Amino acid sequence: MRMPAKEYEYLKRAISHLDDCRNLHNLSKQYEREGLSPKRFRWDCTYGAGLSKWICDNIYSQGMDDAHIDTALRKVMRYLGLDWASQK
């Protein structure tokens, strides 16, 4: 994973907080039932955690792209125990 540890931890904290506020396990099951992709779920979580501006300011500016971010998001999903959401 190319994302620096500091940025990854920020991303993980923000999405973990979102999980505390909204049960992401149940939400991921709903996405799966509706035929939405795990990638869509990951990026919706990113948006829901209010990370869009932070990503533009702190991730893209370091030369990373969506593939780098998605790799980090998949790792966050595994950390949260959301196996379905960590799939490609």
Summary of the structure (lengths in Angstrom):
residues: 88
radius of gyration: 12.2
end to end distance: 14.9
largest distance: 36.4
contacts: 253
relative contact order: 0.22
helix: 74%
strand: 0%
